[in-house]
Amino acid sequence: MDRLRELLAEHRELLAAAVLINLALTALVVAGFLLLVLSNQGGIFSYFASHYQKERSSAALTGAMLDPDPLAEESRVVKIVERASPAVVSVVVTKDVPIIERYYEEFNPGGGFFGPGTNFLIPRLRERGTQEQQVGGGSGFIVSQDGMVITNSHVVDDTAASYSVLTNDGDSYEVDVIARDAVADIAVLKIKSEEVFPYLDFGDSDGLKAGQTVIAIGNALGEFRNSVSVGVVSGLARSVTAGDRFGNTEQLDEVIQTDAAINPGNSGGPLLNNEGQVVGVNVAMAIGSENIGFALPGNIAHSIVLSVKEYGEIVRPYMGVRYVQVNSQIQERNDLPVNYGALVIAGGSEMAVVPGSPAEKAGIIENDLILSIDGVSLEGKSLASVIRSKSVGDLVRLRVLRGERERTVQLTLERAPAP
């Protein structure tokens, strides 16, 4: 301990000098940092401020994407409806119906035995002429300035009825039914007028995505013209069996499912995207469900419009086979190796392959299983829907399973014969 005290006493001056040098170096470092900040005119601080601002801007943009301005969305829908409504019409079905009147006929069960005043008056009904009455209706929309209208085929399927359309302004026009396609459930009408009409454009229904906003407009319940409902695409490429109150049914393939309310009377009205373009034709609703409606793809309706404009009628491509869509039950029943495709098979009086058809010319036979067309698999798609997307004269390649052997068959689609 004494020796330590002696050493500290001897080197006290050196230790003090070292402390002073350390303090001086620290002061120099601090001064240099301050000079750097001042010479950069607050550059470091502006860097941190800028970085913070960028983070705030990025967060705001992300928030806007996830939580869009509801007022802006509402304004968009309002503008679309305002533009589209003048082109949406109510289709009115009228028909001559008999006028039934009641009259009374005297009846005396005793043939006068009971004397005068004992006759009974029995009510009877008789027809007394006819009168035109509204017997049905639906919706439609104008697709050309000269007054071409699209609606469902089932809305105008009564050939004995007459038809007219009622615009949103309340103007009534008689129409001719130019063409009906019962397979696609699309009909084309033509307004009997030389006026120039507002019309709707078609969008690409193949580009629809689940969750996309859609707008349905139509004559709800047959009495509320241009009723508007907004929803989303809740499903794509559905296959449904639709029926009416008379017990008639039809198979609809590749339809669009939506939760936008579709009610009786909406049939034939447009389903619009966020650009106000037609992406579907409203066709049916699921009875007993909560907001499950269906629309035919707009691309099918558009192709029919183009066909009518070019040929004056609906021209459909045609293969000439009768088939059933394969599922797990049909696979098991027919001992098939796959649970999809179109099995060519006869039924009742209908032959499996139509004589002279493109299918017969290409060598298709009964029990062939068609798996794909031009590389498009029939897994989840119907043969009719894929063929419907083609044109008359197209050369298509079919992948066909015959027994255990797979082969490729080419055929040229022809024009479907008149029904």
WOJO-V243404 format. One record per pair of residues at least 12 apart in sequence whose ideal C-beta (glycine too) atoms are under 8 Angstrom apart, sorted by sequence separation. I is the first residue (numbers start at 1). J is the second residue. D is the distance in Angstrom with one decimal. If there is no record, write none. Layout:
i: [I;I]
j: [J;J]
d: [D;D]
This chain:
i: [107;108;139;162;163;177;178;216;239;240;269;270;282;283;326;327;353;397;398;106;107;138;176;215;216;239;258;268;269;282;283;326;327;330;352;353;370;373;397;398;106;107;138;163;175;176;215;216;239;268;281;326;352;373;396;106;107;140;175;215;216;239;240;256;267;268;280;281;326;344;352;395;396;105;106;139;149;175;176;214;238;239;266;267;279;280;325;326;395;396;104;105;138;174;175;213;214;237;238;267;280;281;325;326;395;396;104;137;138;173;174;213;214;237;238;279;280;324;394;395;104;105;136;173;213;214;238;266;279;323;324;393;394;103;104;173;212;236;262;278;281;323;344;346;393;102;103;156;211;212;235;236;264;277;321;323;324;344;345;392;393;102;103;136;210;211;235;258;262;263;322;323;344;345;374;375;391;392;102;103;157;210;233;234;256;262;278;321;322;324;344;373;374;390;392;101;156;165;209;210;233;234;256;271;278;322;343;344;373;100;101;136;140;157;208;210;233;234;322;343;344;373;100;135;147;149;163;165;210;232;343;344;372;373;387;100;101;153;231;232;266;271;342;372;99;100;153;154;208;231;232;255;322;341;342;370;371;98;99;153;231;255;322;323;341;370;371;99;132;148;230;231;261;322;341;370;371;98;99;153;154;156;229;252;260;262;321;322;338;340;369;98;99;153;155;229;252;259;261;262;321;322;368;369;97;152;153;156;229;259;260;262;320;321;336;338;368;369;96;97;152;153;259;320;364;368;96;97;151;152;257;258;367;371;96;97;150;151;227;257;258;320;321;342;362;364;95;150;257;258;320;340;341;365;94;95;97;150;151;256;319;320;321;340;341;94;149;150;227;255;256;318;319;320;340;94;95;148;149;255;256;318;319;320;340;342;93;94;148;149;220;224;242;255;256;342;92;93;148;149;216;221;222;223;242;252;255;93;147;148;220;221;222;254;321;326;93;146;147;214;216;218;220;221;240;252;92;93;215;216;218;220;364;91;147;214;216;219;220;240;254;363;90;91;218;219;323;362;364;90;91;147;208;218;362;90;91;140;142;218;321;362;89;90;146;147;216;218;219;361;88;89;145;146;148;205;218;88;89;145;217;218;242;359;88;89;144;145;216;217;325;358;87;88;145;216;240;358;87;142;144;216;217;358;142;143;215;216;238;358;84;142;143;168;214;215;325;357;91;141;142;168;214;215;234;325;141;143;166;214;89;91;213;231;323;341;212;213;93;212;321;93;95;338;91;218;319;337;91;93;95;185;208;214;95;214;216;94;95;185;337;93;94;182;319;93;94;318;93;94;200;203;317;92;208;317;91;92;200;203;316;91;92;317;91;92;203;205;317;318;90;201;202;203;204;205;317;89;90;141;200;201;202;203;316;89;200;201;202;216;315;317;89;139;200;89;139;216;88;92;138;139;86;138;187;86;137;85;86;91;138;137;303;136;239;303;300;154;299;206;205;319;205;206;154;204;205;319;320;186;203;204;205;318;154;202;317;318;202;317;318;91;185;317;318;202;316;317;318;202;315;316;315;202;87;186;87;185;86;87;88;155;184;87;154;155;186;152;186;84;151;152;184;188;151;184;188;150;186;184;188;181;179;139;188;138;139;141;254;91;137;138;139;140;141;186;253;254;88;90;138;139;140;141;152;179;253;88;138;139;151;178;84;138;150;152;253;254;85;253;84;181;183;81;178;179;180;80;90;143;178;179;181;81;141;77;88;73;85;139;237;239;152;237;81;150;77;150;150;148;148;144;148;143;144;91;88;88;84;84;80;84;83;80;80;80;79;76;183;184;182]
j: [119;120;151;174;175;189;190;228;251;252;281;282;294;295;338;339;365;409;410;119;120;151;189;228;229;252;271;281;282;295;296;339;340;343;365;366;383;386;410;411;120;121;152;177;189;190;229;230;253;282;295;340;366;387;410;121;122;155;190;230;231;254;255;271;282;283;295;296;341;359;367;410;411;121;122;155;165;191;192;230;254;255;282;283;295;296;341;342;411;412;121;122;155;191;192;230;231;254;255;284;297;298;342;343;412;413;122;155;156;191;192;231;232;255;256;297;298;342;412;413;123;124;155;192;232;233;257;285;298;342;343;412;413;123;124;193;232;256;282;298;301;343;364;366;413;123;124;177;232;233;256;257;285;298;342;344;345;365;366;413;414;124;125;158;232;233;257;280;284;285;344;345;366;367;396;397;413;414;125;126;180;233;256;257;279;285;301;344;345;347;367;396;397;413;415;125;180;189;233;234;257;258;280;295;302;346;367;368;397;125;126;161;165;182;233;235;258;259;347;368;369;398;126;161;173;175;189;191;236;258;369;370;398;399;413;127;128;180;258;259;293;298;369;399;127;128;181;182;236;259;260;283;350;369;370;398;399;127;128;182;260;284;351;352;370;399;400;129;162;178;260;261;291;352;371;400;401;129;130;184;185;187;260;283;291;293;352;353;369;371;400;130;131;185;187;261;284;291;293;294;353;354;400;401;130;185;186;189;262;292;293;295;353;354;369;371;401;402;130;131;186;187;293;354;398;402;131;132;186;187;292;293;402;406;132;133;186;187;263;293;294;356;357;378;398;400;132;187;294;295;357;377;378;402;132;133;135;188;189;294;357;358;359;378;379;133;188;189;266;294;295;357;358;359;379;134;135;188;189;295;296;358;359;360;380;382;134;135;189;190;261;265;283;296;297;383;134;135;190;191;258;263;264;265;284;294;297;136;190;191;263;264;265;297;364;369;137;190;191;258;260;262;264;265;284;296;137;138;260;261;263;265;409;137;193;260;262;265;266;286;300;409;137;138;265;266;370;409;411;138;139;195;256;266;410;139;140;189;191;267;370;411;139;140;196;197;266;268;269;411;139;140;196;197;199;256;269;140;141;197;269;270;294;411;141;142;197;198;269;270;378;411;141;142;199;270;294;412;142;197;199;271;272;413;198;199;271;272;294;414;141;199;200;225;271;272;382;414;149;199;200;226;272;273;292;383;200;202;225;273;149;151;273;291;383;401;273;274;155;274;383;156;158;401;155;282;383;401;156;158;160;250;273;279;161;280;282;161;162;252;404;161;162;250;387;162;163;387;163;164;270;273;387;163;279;388;163;164;272;275;388;164;165;390;165;166;277;279;391;392;165;276;277;278;279;280;392;165;166;217;276;277;278;279;392;166;277;278;279;293;392;394;167;217;278;168;218;295;168;172;218;219;167;219;268;168;219;168;169;175;222;222;388;222;325;389;388;244;389;297;297;411;298;299;248;298;299;413;414;281;298;299;300;413;250;298;413;414;299;414;415;189;283;415;416;301;415;416;417;302;415;416;416;305;197;296;198;296;198;199;200;267;296;200;267;268;300;267;301;200;267;268;300;304;268;301;305;268;304;304;308;304;304;265;314;265;266;268;381;219;265;266;267;268;269;314;381;382;217;219;267;268;269;270;281;308;382;218;268;269;281;308;215;269;281;283;384;385;217;385;217;314;316;215;312;313;314;215;225;278;313;314;316;217;278;215;226;213;226;282;380;382;296;381;228;301;230;304;305;305;308;305;309;305;309;268;269;270;270;272;272;276;276;274;275;276;276;274;384;388;419]
d: [6.4;7.1;6.8;7.5;5.2;5.7;5.3;7.4;7.1;5.2;7.5;7.3;7.8;6.0;7.2;6.1;6.5;7.4;7.5;4.5;4.8;5.9;6.7;6.6;4.9;7.0;6.7;6.4;4.7;5.0;5.2;6.2;7.7;6.7;7.5;6.6;6.2;4.9;5.4;6.9;7.3;7.5;6.3;6.4;4.3;5.0;7.4;7.8;5.0;6.8;5.9;5.5;3.8;7.1;7.1;6.2;5.0;7.6;6.2;5.3;7.4;7.5;6.1;6.9;6.2;7.8;3.1;4.5;4.8;7.8;7.8;6.2;6.2;7.2;7.8;7.9;6.2;5.4;6.6;7.6;7.6;7.4;4.8;5.9;7.9;6.2;8.0;7.0;7.5;7.8;4.3;5.1;3.5;7.8;6.4;6.9;6.2;5.2;5.0;7.4;6.3;6.8;6.3;5.3;5.2;6.3;6.7;7.6;7.9;4.7;4.7;7.6;6.6;7.8;7.5;7.6;5.2;7.4;7.2;7.9;5.7;5.2;7.5;6.4;5.8;5.8;5.0;7.9;4.4;4.2;5.3;6.7;5.0;7.6;7.0;5.4;6.3;6.2;5.0;4.8;5.1;5.9;6.2;6.1;6.7;5.7;5.6;5.3;5.4;4.7;7.5;7.2;7.7;7.8;7.6;5.2;5.8;7.2;6.3;5.9;8.0;7.1;7.9;7.7;7.7;6.6;3.3;7.7;7.3;6.7;7.1;6.5;5.7;6.7;5.5;7.7;7.3;6.4;5.8;6.3;6.9;5.5;6.2;5.0;7.4;4.8;7.2;5.0;6.7;8.0;6.5;5.6;5.6;5.6;4.8;7.3;6.9;7.1;6.7;6.7;7.3;5.8;4.8;4.3;7.8;6.4;7.1;4.7;7.3;5.6;6.2;7.7;6.3;7.4;5.4;6.7;5.8;5.0;6.0;7.8;7.5;5.8;7.3;6.8;7.5;6.5;6.7;6.4;6.4;6.9;5.3;6.9;7.3;7.9;7.0;6.0;5.0;4.6;5.3;6.1;7.8;7.4;7.2;4.4;6.8;7.5;5.9;8.0;6.3;4.1;7.6;6.9;5.0;4.9;4.4;5.4;4.6;4.5;5.0;5.2;3.2;7.9;6.8;8.0;5.7;7.4;6.9;5.2;7.7;7.8;5.9;7.2;6.0;5.5;4.7;5.6;5.9;7.5;6.3;7.4;6.0;5.0;4.6;6.6;7.6;3.2;6.6;7.8;7.4;7.4;6.8;5.3;5.5;4.8;6.9;3.9;7.0;4.1;6.9;7.4;5.6;7.9;5.1;4.2;6.2;5.2;5.9;7.0;7.4;6.9;6.5;7.5;6.5;7.2;6.5;7.1;7.3;7.5;4.4;6.6;6.8;4.4;7.4;3.8;7.7;5.3;7.0;7.8;7.9;6.5;6.6;5.4;7.6;7.6;5.5;5.1;6.6;5.4;7.6;7.4;7.4;7.8;7.4;5.8;7.7;7.1;7.0;7.5;5.8;6.3;2.3;7.3;4.9;7.5;5.3;6.7;6.9;6.3;6.4;6.7;6.7;5.7;4.7;5.8;7.6;6.5;7.1;7.8;7.6;4.5;4.5;7.1;5.5;4.4;4.0;5.3;4.8;6.3;4.1;6.4;7.6;6.9;4.9;6.5;7.3;7.5;6.8;6.6;7.4;7.2;7.9;7.7;6.8;6.0;6.3;3.9;5.9;5.5;5.8;6.5;7.1;5.6;6.7;7.3;4.2;6.8;7.2;3.8;6.1;7.9;4.5;5.8;3.9;5.9;6.2;7.0;5.7;7.9;3.2;5.6;4.2;7.5;7.8;5.0;6.7;7.0;5.3;7.8;6.7;7.0;7.8;5.3;6.6;5.8;5.9;5.6;5.8;4.6;5.8;7.9;8.0;6.4;6.2;4.7;6.5;6.9;7.3;5.2;7.6;7.7;6.4;7.1;6.5;3.5;6.5;6.2;4.9;6.7;7.6;7.5;7.9;3.6;7.2;7.7;7.6;5.0;6.5;7.2;7.0;6.7;6.8;5.0;5.0;7.3;7.9;7.0;2.8;7.5;6.7;5.7;5.4;7.8;7.5;6.5;5.0;6.6;7.7;7.8;6.4;5.9;7.9;4.6;5.5;7.9;5.8;7.6;5.8;5.9;4.5;5.0;5.5;5.4;7.1;6.1;6.7;5.4;7.3;7.7;6.6;5.2;7.9;4.5;6.2;6.4;5.3;4.4;5.7;7.4;7.8;7.9;6.8;5.0;6.5;7.9;7.5;7.4;5.4;7.5;6.9;6.2;6.4;5.3;7.5;6.8;5.9;7.3;6.9;5.4;7.4;7.6;7.8;7.1;6.9;7.4;5.5;5.9;7.8;7.2;6.9;6.7;6.5;6.3;7.6;6.9;4.4;7.3;5.6;6.5;7.1;6.7;7.6;5.1;5.3;7.5;5.9;7.9;7.5;7.7;6.0;7.1;6.0;5.1;5.7;6.9;5.9;7.2;6.4;4.8;7.7;6.4;6.9;7.8;6.9;4.8;5.7;6.0;3.1;4.5;6.1;7.8;6.6;7.9;6.1;6.4;7.5;6.2;5.1;4.1;4.3;7.9;7.5;5.3;4.9;4.8;7.8;6.2;7.3;7.0;7.8;7.3;6.0;6.6;5.6;7.7;5.2;7.7;3.6;7.6;6.5;7.6;7.9;4.5;7.0;6.7;8.0;5.7;6.4;4.9;7.4;7.9;7.8;4.7;7.6;7.8;7.9;7.7;6.3;6.6;7.3;7.6;4.1;6.9;4.1;6.0;7.6;7.9;4.6;6.6;7.9;6.7;6.3;6.8;7.9;6.4;7.3;5.3;4.0;5.3;7.5;7.3;6.3;7.5;6.1;7.4;3.7;7.3;7.4;6.9;7.2;4.2;5.6;4.3;7.5;7.8;7.2;6.7;4.7;6.4;4.4;5.2;7.9;5.6;6.8;4.8;7.0;5.1;6.7;4.7;5.4;6.1;7.5;4.3;5.4;6.6;3.3;7.9;6.8;7.1;5.1;6.7;5.0;6.1;7.5;6.6;7.4;6.2;5.6;7.7;7.0;7.6;6.3;7.8;6.3;4.7;6.5;8.0;7.9;6.8;4.9;4.1;4.5;4.5;7.1;4.5;6.8;5.5;4.2;7.0;4.6;3.4;7.9;6.0;7.8;7.9;6.4;5.8;6.2;4.2;6.7;4.8;6.1;4.9;7.5;6.8;7.5;5.2;7.7;6.1;5.2;7.7;7.4;4.4;7.2;6.9;6.9;6.3;5.5;7.9;5.0;7.0;6.2;6.8;8.0;6.8;5.4;5.4;5.9;7.8;6.7;6.8;7.3;7.7;7.7;5.5;7.7;6.3;6.3;6.4;7.0;6.1;6.2;5.7;5.5;7.4;7.9;4.3;7.9;6.6;7.0;6.9;7.4]
